[in-house]
Amino acid sequence: MTPEAALDMYRQGFMLIIVLVSVIVLPSLVVGLIVSIFQAATQINEQTLSFLPRLLVTIGAIMWTGPWIVEKIMDMFNSLFVNIPLLIG
């Protein structure tokens, strides 16, 4: 295995992780921002108010994108296992 091949595999895995995590985290970030703007506009200073909507959105994002996430992870593992003979020899 050449260093370029190892770096390419690492880059592919790292980019996959970034995409999969951002699919789950970004909706939670948007909902948290909206709730924070609402709290600032209404001067409600309750810390727990933003927790439940963010939790529900995160769970919903995981449920909605779960099959796609599993498919992407399986594709990555399949490509790694298929390329093992090429990487060794």
N, C-alpha and C positions, 0 to 999 in steps of 0.2 A: 504494500500500500504506500502510495506516495503521500508526502505531506499535503499536496494540493487536494488529493481525494479526501483525506481526513478532514481538512478544513472545509471542503465543500459539504461533506456530510454534517459536520458541526453547524455550518451556516444554515443548512436546510432544517435541521432540528430546532435551532434557535429561532428561526423565523416562524416555524410552525407553532412553537410555544408562545411567541409574542402574539400571533394572530388568535390563537385559541383563548388566551387569557384576556385579550382586549375585547373579544366578543362577549365575555361575561362581565368584565369590569366597567366598560364604557357606559352601558345603560345605567348601571348603579351610580356612576359619576354624574350623569345627566340628571337623574332623579334627585340625587343629593343636592345638586346645584339649584334645581327648581324649588325644592323645599326650603333651601337656605334663603333664596330670594323672597319666597313667600313669608318666611319668618322675619326677615329684615323689613319687609313692607308692612307687616302687621304688628311688629315689635313683640312677637311671641318668642320668649327666650327659653323654650323647653328643649333640652338636649335630646330627649328620647323621641321627639316628634319625627325626626328624619330617619330614625333607625328602621321602623317597620316598613315604610315604602321602599327603602333601599333593599331590605331583606327580601321583600316580595318580588321586586324586580329582578334581583339576582337569582332567586329560585326559578322564576319564570323564564329567565334567559337560559338557565341551565336546562330546564325541561324542553324549551323550544329548540335550542341548538344542540342538545345532547346527541341525537343521532348523527348530525353532521360532524360534531367533534370526534365521536368514536370512529366514524368513517375516515376522517383525516389521519387520526392516530394509526388506524389499521393500515392505511395506505403507506404511511411512513415506515412502519415495521415491516410490511411486506417488501417494500423496496430495499430496506436494509438486508433482509434475509435473502432476497434474490441476488443481491450484489456481493454477498459474502465470498463466493468463489472468485469473483473478479478482484476483490480487494486483497485476498490472501496471495493469489498467484500473480 
